[in-house]
Amino acid sequence: MSAKAISEQTGKELLYKFICTTSAIQNRFKYARVTPDTDWARLLQDHPWLLSQNLVVKPDQLIKRRGKLGLVGVNLTLDGVKSWLKPRLGQEATGIVRAIRDYQGPLKEHEVTIFVRRGGPNYQEGLRVMGEVGKTTGIPIHVFGTETHMTAIVGMALGHRPIPNQPPTAAHTANFLLNASGSTSTPAPSRTASFSESRADEVAPAKKAKPAMPQGKSTTLFSRHTKAIVWGMQTRAVQGMLDFDYVCSRDEPSVAAMVYPFTGDHKQKFYWGHKEILIPVFKNMADAMRKHPEVDVLINFASLRSAYDSTMETMNYAQIRTIAIIAEGIPEALTRKLIKKADQKGVTIIGPATVGGIKPGCFKIGNTGGMLDNILASKLYRPGSVAYVSRSGGMSNELNNIISRTTDGVYEGVAIGGDRYPGSTFMDHVLRYQDTPGVKMIVVLGEIGGTEEYKICRGIKEGRLTKPIVCWCIGTCATMFSSEVQFGHAGACANQASETAVAKNQALKEAGVFVPRSFDELGEIIQSVYEDLVASGVIVPAQEVPPPTVPMDYSWARELGLIRKPASFMTSICDERGQELIYAGMPITEVFKEEMGIGGVLGLLWFQKRLPKYSCQFIEMCLMVTADHGPAVSGAHNTIICARAGKDLVSSLTSGLLTIGDRFGGALDAAAKMFSKAFDSGIIPMEFVNKMKKEGKLIMGIGHRVKSINNPDMRVQILKDYVRQHFPATPLLDYALEVEKITTSKKPNLILNVDGLIGVAFVDMLRNCGSFTREEADEYIDIGALNGIFVLGRSMGFIGHYLDQKRLKQGLYRHPWDDISYVLPEHMSM
């Protein structure tokens, strides 16, 4: 019904008013609007039917889940409505901060302590706000950022672990990018290799792994030279990839091209560090592949409806070795077809329903790793020694954080996706990590549902997997429920006892995997295993090198309050940024509800005032009487000539509008100024006429080529009658009519024409309607507002002439030569 939020009452009003359909929908609904200040006695007088009918009560907005949220009362009496409204009306909350402030009394009474742990973009600002709320309300609020394990606050709240006395959190995320202090606590260092990759005397693992089975898929998916094609116009994700590339000191951007079938081939602008670069966008995959043979990765942002087709098409190109499918909701049957073809082609699929993966210092897929501040905080700009694989994209970001704080960092991380049939499995990636020399330990974050984790157990028992593995399966709480529990991912549901998280964790532990007692201890186990590897010499920490500085985007810096910039434009008449369009402070729904019409809208947009009803009606009448005056006038003539020359509507309309001036149509402003000056100076009409005659000037708004005192202009008569009947005072109009008596006594066609009448009547309206001060009224006259009435009105006529000529299929116009007087220069004629 609406592209933006609109009230239900307004929606139905518009439906009934403007859509004619079957008689059933024409039965208008009865409604009454109530607010916290409603006078119920007066409401009953206006709506007596409230006492005789069963009633429905609900918030007047087209929002979802009103029933589930208990926001609809059905089959109520009026007393029932009052009871239903009492605890709800006027109690809307706008967020957690508002809720804490509004309910601080009960929170203090019950001695509630609040624990907050937050990550993500600009999380420091959110924590700062929550901390301030705690100080101002006196409620104990403990805030923690990514330096604290995400479930640690549960143990704190239950009293099982101490509440650390944290130092003040950084003011905002920009602290990671603007390292002006030179503090060593800011995560600015970088490296070009992993801690152990550069060592020639690499320490061998305790066990010798069995040789890998021959397979068509590559062990190494990404390198510092990997090039990708991005399917979809995901400019923000691409810019994030380029910023990652730059901070990793890659020689070239990892995105070679984009494919977007809904536009023609073009170039898209992006930033590479401080400078701007262009990345080609192709309409079809074939052109992109042909022009970029170096590409071996596709990042597919296609929707669930087109992801299957685009992925199948991509696998026909032998150069592609890895495909990341971001979309979720792809039918399982289609996913299985994708997997089958990928196995035949030797292509590794990451996803569907994934954020992707990341290889620090080399390559990242789309939005993996979050914004640049998170990349720096989690040390993802250089490789570490720990590789991980998880199902959840969100939890992979948490693993980035945990691993960066407990080890030397991430070597590679992949989120395989939460669907029941992922394109690649835990075991696929664990085997890759086993065969990758730079990976010294592996972290697996499984979950309830499926049996994939048991393959890891078998791999260890068979000697295929020898590197230390830390694993935890999420969902152990499912055993606390009496019925089957479906978690967020499609595959996160145990269909048998062996698929429960508890059973899988136990099996992994028995196989020799390092399994924590809970997710809360995952970081501690990872740190313990890592420290053992450092102690045994398997991992030798490398020296850090600062990464390049990446400039902060203007929009982000502005959001963080780091910069200010003078606006290029200022506007005070309209605001389209909110939930609904606003005209001079009035929501568009209210404009329709009040039936303000064109005159009312013009009052809001031109004068920033809600004009009286008679003023709105007068404006609309002015537009109607100025709409057209035949094809012979200069503006209509120009429009017709352009239309017959084959020009478009805008060009033809512009040609007509350019003729408007003091001689044609533009006399409204001039007449208003001239008559106002004479009236305000106190000279009588006769003195005014004589003065203008003496100065040799025409009186603007006086005179007509055809109409006269004997052949009056009915447009003038209609407007004059309306103004005299509805305006509170008409001193300038009366003055102009006295002038007309004098001029018509000299010549009958020197009447007050339609331009003159509109001009003087508009001045009377602005000065006497009560909406403007005298200074405001005079300012609108001086800046030329009145000519806008003629321009707006006559545009309707010009457009009509254009459409008329097109409809009549008139050909190119050529002026007849017999209507032109050809006069030779005087010296030649003699």
FENPE-V851773 format. One line per field, one symbol per residue. phi: phi as a letter, one per 40 degrees, with the letter a starting at -180 (. if undefined). psi: psi as a letter, one per 30 degrees, with the letter a starting at -180 (. if undefined). burial: I if it has 9 or more other ideal C-beta (glycine too) atoms within 8 Angstrom, else O. A space follows every 50 residues. Layout:
# FENPE-V851773
phi = ???
psi = ???
burial = ???
This chain:
# FENPE-V851773
phi = .acbdaccdcdcdccccbbcacccccccccaacbbdbcccccccccbccc cbbcbbbaccacbcgccccgbbbbfbcccccccccdcbcgbcbbiccccc ccbcccccccfcbbbbbabgdfcccccccccccccccgccbbbbbccbdc bcccccccgcaccccccdcdcaccdcbbcccgcccccbcaabaccbcccc ccccccbcccccccaccccbcbacbcbbbbchccccccccccccdcccgc cbccccabbaccbccabbcabbgcbcbbbcbbcbcdcccccbcccbbbbb cccccbccccccccccbcccbbbbbccbgcdccccccccccccccgbcbb hcfbchaabdgbabcfcdggccccdcccfccacbbbbbaacccccccccd cccccbbchccaabbchcccbccbbdcdcccdcccbdccbabbbbcadgg bcccccdcccccgcbbccbbaabchcccccccbcbbccccccaccadccc ccccccccccchccbccacccdccccccccccccccgcbbdbccbccccb cccdccccccgcbbacccbbabbaabcccacbbfgbdcccdcccfcgccc ccccccbfbccddcccccccccccccdaagccccccccccdccccgcccc ccccdcccccaccbgccccccccccccccccgccdccccccccccgbccc gbhacbcaccbccccccccccccccbccabcccccccccddcccccaccc cccccccccccccccccbcgcbcccccccccccgcccdccccccdccdcc ccccccccfccdcbccccbbccbcddcccc
psi = ekflkkleeeeeeeeeefjkalfeffjklklkkklfgkjeeeeeefifff fflklkklkikillheefghgkkkhlleeeeeeefefekggkkgleeeee eegfeeeeeghkkkkkkkaakhfeeeeeeeeeeeeffgkjjkkkaffkkf gefeeeefgfkljkiklkkkelfffffiiffgkffkiflllfllefefke hkkllelkklkkkklfkkejekafgkklkkjliieeeeeeeeeeeefghl elkfjellkjfgllkakkklkjcflklkkkklfleeeeeefiffkgkkjj gllfffeeeeeeeeffjffkfkkkjeklgkkeeeeeeeeeeeeefhkkkj alhlfblkjkfdkkjbgkfaleeeeeeghgflkbgkklklekeefeeeee eeefffaflkekkkjflgleilelleeeeeeeeegjefkflkkkjalkkl geffeeeeeeefgekflkkkkkjkgfffffkflkkjaelegikjfleffl eeeeeeeeeffgkjklflffgeeeeeeeeeeeeeefgekjklkkkkllkk kkkeeeeeefgfllkkkelkkgfkjgfaelkkjhfjkeeeeeefhfaeee eeeeeefhkjlleeeeeeeeeeeefgelhlffleeeeeeeeeefggllee eeeeeeeffkaefjfgfeeeeeeeeeeeeffgkleeeeeeeeeefhkkjk fkkkeelaffiljfeeeeeeeeeeefkfkheeeeeeeeeeeeeffekfgh ljaeeeeeeeeeeeeefgfffkleeeeeeeeeggeefeeeeeefeeeeee eeeeeeefhkakkkkkffgkjjklkefef.
burial = OOOOOIIIIIIIIIIIOOOOOOOOIOOOOOOOOOOOOOOOOOIIOOIOOI OOOOIIIIOOOIOOOIOOOOOIIOOIOIOIIIOIIOOOOOOOOOOOIIII IOOIOOIIOOOOIIIIIIIOOIIIIIIIIIIOIIOOIOIOIIIIIOOIOO IIIIIIOOOOOOOOOIOOIOOIIIIIIOIOOOOOOIOIIIIOIIIIIOOO OOOOOOOOIOOIOOOOIOOOIIOIOIIIIIIIOIOOIIIIIIIIIIIIOI OOIIIIIIIIOOOOOOOIOIIIOOOOIOIIIIIOIOIIIOIIOOIIIIII IIOOOOIIOIIIOIIOOOOIIIIIIIIIOIOIOIIIIIIOIIOOIIIIII IIIIIIIIIIIIIIIIIIIIIIIIIIIIIIIIIIIIIIIIIIIOIIIIII IIIIOIIIIIIIIIIIIIIOIIIIIIIIIIIIIIOIOIIIIIIIIIIIIO OIIIIIIOIIOOIIIIIIIIIIIIIIOIOOOOOOIOIOIOIIIIOOOOII IOIIIOIIOOIOIIIIOOOIIIIIIIIIIIOIIIOOOIIOOIOOOOIOOI OIOOOIIIOIOIOOOOOOOOOOIIOOOOOIIIIIOIOIIOIIIOOIIIII IIIIIIIOIOIOOOIIIIIIIIIOIIIIOOOOIOIIIIIIIIIIOOOOOO IIIOIIIOIIOOOIIIIIIIIIIIIIOIIOOOOOIOOIIOIIOOOOOOII IIIIOOIIOOOIIOOIIIIIOIIIOOIOOIOIIOIIIIIIIIIIOOOOII IIIIIIIIIIIIIIIIIIIOIIOOOIIIOIIOOOIIIIIIIIIIIIIIII IIIOIIOOOIOOIOOOOOOOOOOOOOOOOO
